[in-house]
Amino acid sequence: MPDLASVDDLAARLGRPLTPEESARVGALLADASALIRDYTRQEFTAVSGDSIVLRPVGVTLRLPQRPVTAVTSVSAIGPGGQTLGELTGWVWDGRDKIDLSCAAPSGTWPTSRRGHRPDTYRVVYDHGYATVPPGVVAAACTMVLRTLLSPSMTPGMVAERIGAYNYQLQQGMGAVGATVVMTAADERALSRWGPRRYGTIQVEAG
């Protein structure tokens, strides 16, 4: 999955190209920051086509977890043991993140055991994500990487370092730094717009 920020994004914020030492580390740090952001927000951000997910509805509504939803290709009913009963017709996508199943019906004939019974789970194939990662997400990823990349020490949590007469101290409030990327409370606040939210629909499995 692509990183949520690039080396050029970091260089633009530094006002200079990365040094050879920084360049050697930056790939892993960008990947780590991107993974932490995706884990926290539960969002992929980058565009994905044809994603498949199995969901259990609340009432007659399925809520798609990834945002923004750009297209819904198909909705299929799933039976016991993961058996696909067939595609549905008559479902309605609200153009945002909900699918209404109140008028949905099988496109063919249900197996005899399922006639007259609404399935418990549904497989949805849909497209989602941004053509360009939102600037706020890019900024958060860059902040997390630069905080680590510019640390004077590879020791996590070290905020000051003295070498002979030379003394270096990070700006107060920058948070934990060191060899690994971390997400601070400030980072979470910056990402709150995309943060985790409660869903009525239950995700049963990944596609």
Phi and psi in degrees as a GROMACS rama.xvg file:
@    title "Ramachandran Plot"
@    xaxis  label "Phi"
@    yaxis  label "Psi"
@TYPE xy
-62.5192  149.578  PRO-2
-65.6533  154.593  ASP-3
-86.6561  -4.5775  LEU-4
-147.119  164.713  ALA-5
-121.027  170.247  SER-6
-61.0104  -37.9794  VAL-7
-62.8023  -37.3829  ASP-8
-62.1253  -41.125  ASP-9
-66.8641  -44.9581  LEU-10
-61.9286  -37.5314  ALA-11
-63.3788  -35.9135  ALA-12
-79.2793  -29.1098  ARG-13
-77.3821  -27.7226  LEU-14
78.4859  18.2974  GLY-15
-162.691  161.031  ARG-16
-68.3205  156.986  PRO-17
-71.2845  146.301  LEU-18
-74.0669  164.17  THR-19
-56.5917  -39.3746  PRO-20
-64.7381  -41.6579  GLU-21
-66.9616  -40.4742  GLU-22
-62.5492  -31.795  SER-23
-67.9589  -25.0936  ALA-24
-102.702  -21.9948  ARG-25
-66.207  -32.0096  VAL-26
-60.6585  -47.5496  GLY-27
-67.0433  -37.3787  ALA-28
-68.2216  -39.9568  LEU-29
-63.5017  -40.8732  LEU-30
-64.423  -41.1344  ALA-31
-65.3859  -45.2833  ASP-32
-62.3644  -41.7539  ALA-33
-62.8012  -42.0391  SER-34
-64.9243  -41.7815  ALA-35
-63.9029  -41.6223  LEU-36
-65.2458  -43.5843  ILE-37
-65.6211  -38.7612  ARG-38
-65.0939  -40.9575  ASP-39
-70.4335  -46.6864  TYR-40
-84.0312  -20.3035  THR-41
61.5158  29.1333  ARG-42
-122.984  145.253  GLN-43
-90.2976  -28.0971  GLU-44
70.7696  -53.8433  PHE-45
-72.7581  152.093  THR-46
-66.3264  133.443  ALA-47
-129.814  130.573  VAL-48
-109.103  139.466  SER-49
70.5019  29.2356  GLY-50
-68.4817  140.989  ASP-51
-119.503  130.566  SER-52
-143.443  143.859  ILE-53
-105.791  125.521  VAL-54
-127.874  150.657  LEU-55
-107.579  126.482  ARG-56
-79.5291  164.095  PRO-57
-107.626  116.648  VAL-58
65.7133  -119.49  GLY-59
-115.993  22.4699  VAL-60
-119.435  130.02  THR-61
-104.099  134.92  LEU-62
-116.028  122.666  ARG-63
-80.95  132.344  LEU-64
-78.5203  -29.8043  PRO-65
-89.8248  141.234  GLN-66
-127.316  151.793  ARG-67
-76.7056  150.341  PRO-68
-83.4287  127.1  VAL-69
-106.162  -19.2662  THR-70
-166.702  148.94  ALA-71
-120.668  120.117  VAL-72
-88.5717  -46.6061  THR-73
-156.704  156.377  SER-74
-130.81  124.277  VAL-75
-123.03  144.116  SER-76
-82.6216  140.01  ALA-77
-116.129  130.918  ILE-78
-99.8852  -171.898  GLY-79
-56.7525  139.989  PRO-80
74.3599  12.6338  GLY-81
81.4951  11.0927  GLY-82
-67.7798  129.454  GLN-83
-80.067  117.251  THR-84
-81.9092  -23.8148  LEU-85
139.327  162.242  GLY-86
-73.1988  154.546  GLU-87
-105.816  154.528  LEU-88
-120.613  164.001  THR-89
86.038  -3.96939  GLY-90
-74.8626  156.09  TRP-91
-128.965  124.5  VAL-92
-92.5563  132.326  TRP-93
-80.7669  4.3666  ASP-94
85.3923  -3.97574  GLY-95
-120.817  -92.2852  ARG-96
-139.51  13.7429  ASP-97
-120.455  143.847  LYS-98
-120.494  124.349  ILE-99
-93.7991  122.165  ASP-100
-100.685  6.36604  LEU-101
-60.3695  -30.5649  SER-102
-109.042  11.7642  CYS-103
-72.047  145.897  ALA-104
-147.494  155.054  ALA-105
-66.2215  143.3  PRO-106
-76.1348  -18.7058  SER-107
-127.58  -135.871  GLY-108
-113.262  129.954  THR-109
-66.7095  152.325  TRP-110
-56.2725  150.636  PRO-111
-51.0378  -40.2277  THR-112
-68.0907  -16.2288  SER-113
-104.355  -4.77399  ARG-114
-63.8108  131.418  ARG-115
82.6203  0.96189  GLY-116
-121.389  132.536  HIS-117
-80.2987  132.974  ARG-118
-61.3441  158.066  PRO-119
-88.4912  -25.8705  ASP-120
-135.597  158.397  THR-121
-139.69  143.01  TYR-122
-100.509  125.036  ARG-123
-113.956  132.267  VAL-124
-107.767  122.43  VAL-125
-150.097  163.115  TYR-126
-106.817  145.651  ASP-127
-156.744  168.179  HIS-128
106.538  171.42  GLY-129
-99.1265  142.719  TYR-130
-64.6489  -34.5805  ALA-131
-129.525  131.686  THR-132
-59.6794  133.003  VAL-133
-54.3955  139.226  PRO-134
-54.1766  -36.7953  PRO-135
-64.2746  -33.7826  GLY-136
-73.2762  -41.407  VAL-137
-59.2079  -44.888  VAL-138
-61.4715  -42.5043  ALA-139
-64.0145  -42.9231  ALA-140
-63.0741  -42.4975  ALA-141
-64.3074  -41.415  CYS-142
-60.2514  -44.391  THR-143
-64.6084  -41.5511  MET-144
-70.2739  -46.412  VAL-145
-65.6997  -33.1687  LEU-146
-60.6224  -36.375  ARG-147
-83.2725  -43.3621  THR-148
-62.4344  -35.0097  LEU-149
-94.8911  6.49849  LEU-150
-63.0498  138.306  SER-151
-74.6785  -5.8754  PRO-152
-142.048  149.936  SER-153
-85.1732  3.49433  MET-154
-87.417  118.366  THR-155
-56.437  133.744  PRO-156
88.8878  -9.38052  GLY-157
-75.6318  124.914  MET-158
-115.082  -4.31655  VAL-159
-145.087  151.577  ALA-160
-148.841  136.24  GLU-161
-123.171  129.536  ARG-162
-128.135  102.577  ILE-163
61.8231  -125.471  GLY-164
-83.9592  -5.51926  ALA-165
-89.0041  131.41  TYR-166
-130.394  133.456  ASN-167
-129.346  133.681  TYR-168
-137.883  132.489  GLN-169
-71.4139  155.946  LEU-170
-59.2898  136.937  GLN-171
-62.6132  137.738  GLN-172
92.8696  3.78734  GLY-173
-76.0435  -13.9022  MET-174
89.6545  -174.554  GLY-175
-66.6941  138.806  ALA-176
-136.253  174.906  VAL-177
140.545  -142.231  GLY-178
-77.1426  -21.9434  ALA-179
-121.118  153.584  THR-180
-78.3721  136.024  VAL-181
-128.673  157.575  VAL-182
-106.842  124.765  MET-183
-97.8745  172.826  THR-184
-60.782  -35.7726  ALA-185
-64.4258  -39.079  ALA-186
-63.0413  -42.4939  ASP-187
-62.3016  -39.5167  GLU-188
-63.7922  -40.4211  ARG-189
-64.4885  -27.8497  ALA-190
-98.744  6.06765  LEU-191
-58.9744  -30.8437  SER-192
-60.423  -32.1354  ARG-193
-107.179  9.17626  TRP-194
-65.3818  171.164  GLY-195
-62.2727  144.093  PRO-196
-136.856  160.249  ARG-197
-78.3768  140.645  ARG-198
-118.526  141.451  TYR-199
-73.7223  -35.6809  GLY-200
-77.469  141.876  THR-201
-103.324  125.416  ILE-202
-78.3551  124.824  GLN-203
-88.9956  -41.3832  VAL-204
-161.713  162.256  GLU-205
-78.7  155.333  ALA-206
